[in-house]
C-alpha cells in the first residue's frame, strides 16, 4: 500500500497525534482537526524526508472542503500513531501551485525557470 494511503487510513481511524509545535500552529493558524482530515484524505506527498532528524516524514499538500490549501508534515505510517509535525497554509510567494518551492535569489523568490 502506498505511504499516502497508509497515512490516510490512520488519519481516518483517528490513529494520529500532534507534536506540541503542531498544536501551537493549529491554534495560531486556525486549522481544525476536520480540516486536517479533509486535506489529508485527498492529499498528495510533495516532499519526502526519509532522513529527518526525528524520523522519516513527508510533506503533504491537500485541500479542505472549502478549498483551503494546507501543507501537513507528518511521520511515516510505520509508527503506531502518525505524528503531525507541523501544518500551515502555504504562502503563494514561496510555492508554485502550492507544490514546488520557489528558489530564493537575493531577497526575492523565482520560479525554477526564471533564473
LINLIN-V928114 format. One record per residue. N is the residue number from 1. SS is DSSP state (H for helix, E for strand, C for the rest). PHI is phi as a letter, one per 40 degrees, with the letter a starting at -180 (* if undefined). PSI is psi in whole degrees, 0 to 359 (none if undefined). Layout:
n={N N}
ss={SS SS}
phi={PHI PHI}
psi={PSI PSI}
//
This chain:
n={1 2 3 4 5 6 7 8 9 10 11 12 13 14 15 16 17 18 19 20 21 22 23 24 25 26 27 28 29 30 31 32 33 34 35 36 37 38 39 40 41 42 43 44 45 46 47 48 49 50 51 52 53 54 55 56 57 58 59 60 61 62 63 64 65 66 67 68 69 70 71 72 73 74 75 76 77 78 79 80 81 82 83 84 85 86 87 88 89 90 91 92 93 94 95 96 97 98 99 100 101 102 103 104 105 106 107 108 109 110 111 112 113 114 115}
ss={C C H H H H H H H H H H C C C E E E C H H H H H H H H H C C C C H H H H H H H H H C C E E E E E E C C C C C C C E E E E E E E C C C C C E E E E E E E C C C C C C E E E E E E E C C C C C C E E C C C E E C E E E C C E E E C H H H C}
phi={* d d c c c c d c c c c c f b a a c c d c c c d c c c c c f b c c c c d c c c c d b c b c b a b b c b d c c h d a a b b b a b c c c g c c b b b c a c c c c c d b c c c c a a a c c c c c b b c f g b b c c c c b g b b b b c d c c a}
psi={131 151 315 322 321 320 312 316 314 321 315 331 8 34 62 163 157 141 163 321 316 323 311 313 323 327 310 320 3 53 111 166 322 322 320 309 316 315 318 326 327 26 174 146 123 342 145 135 71 338 24 143 336 5 158 137 175 162 125 136 128 168 140 174 333 8 26 122 139 142 131 118 127 163 163 157 7 338 156 321 133 131 125 115 314 163 145 164 119 143 123 338 340 348 142 120 28 5 326 129 136 150 143 133 102 237 12 165 140 157 157 322 9 339 none}
//
